[in-house]
C-alpha cells in the first residue's frame, strides 16, 4: 500500500511541476507581448525566441493615459490568464491596466506603428528582406579548420522556403530558410534528404524546427549555417560533429554519393 501511495504522489508531482518550455509552440496558449518587453520567465524560456510562443506587437511610445484611464504601453492579455505579478498588482483587477482579449483572440496590429526607443539589445518586431536563394556552399565545410572560425548557436523558427537538390531527390542536400519572426531569416544547410528521412526528421515548408548550427560570425545572417542537429516531427536528429563532419558519412553515405 505504501508503494502505491508513493507512486501516486510521484504521478501528481510530475503532472504539477513538469513545465517543459519546449513542449508547445502554439500561439493560443500564450498572450501577445510588446516588442522590447523584458522576459518575465525564470526558467529556460527566457533563452527562447519570444515569437516562438507569443505574438509580438510593435512597441509604442507612451503618450499619457489612454481612453478608459488605462496607461499606454501595457500589453493586452487573454481572458483567464493567471497573473505573473509577485507584488501588490496580483490583487488588482487586471482590466485596470490591461486590455482583456477574448480567450483565443488576438490584438490587432496597427498598420503604421510609432517608432520606439527600445534599446537594440532587446527583441524588436522588424520587417526584414528575405533572401530567396541560399548562399553558395562553402568548400571549407569539410576542412578540418572550419570549426575554428565558426561558432555554435541555437536556431528555431518556421521553414519558409526549401532549396537544394534534396528538395527534388533523396540523394541531394536540403537547405532551409528559417524565420523566427524577429531576426532576419537565415539559410541553414541540413543534410542529405535520405539521411533526414531515415532519421525521422524529414522537413517541409511551413513546419516549426529548432536545433543547433555552426555559422561564421563575420558573415552574420548573410552566410550559410551548417546544422549540427535538428528537431522536427517530435524527433531530435544529430547531423554533424564538432568538426562539421556529416554523420551520414559514417553510415555509408559517402559511398552512396560516389555511385
QUICOR-V933259 format. One record per helix or strand. SS is the DSSP state (H for helix, E for strand). FROM is the first residue (numbers start at 1). TO is the last residue. Records with the same first field share a line. If there is no record, write none. Layout:
BEGIN
SS: FROM-TO ; FROM-TO
END
This chain:
BEGIN
H: 2-17 ; 27-29 ; 44-47 ; 50-52 ; 67-69 ; 88-91 ; 94-96 ; 139-142 ; 146-149 ; 165-167 ; 193-199 ; 220-222 ; 247-251 ; 253-258
E: 33-34 ; 56-57 ; 65-65 ; 71-71 ; 77-78 ; 100-101 ; 150-163 ; 173-179 ; 186-192 ; 208-216 ; 225-227 ; 229-232 ; 235-238 ; 240-240 ; 246-246
END
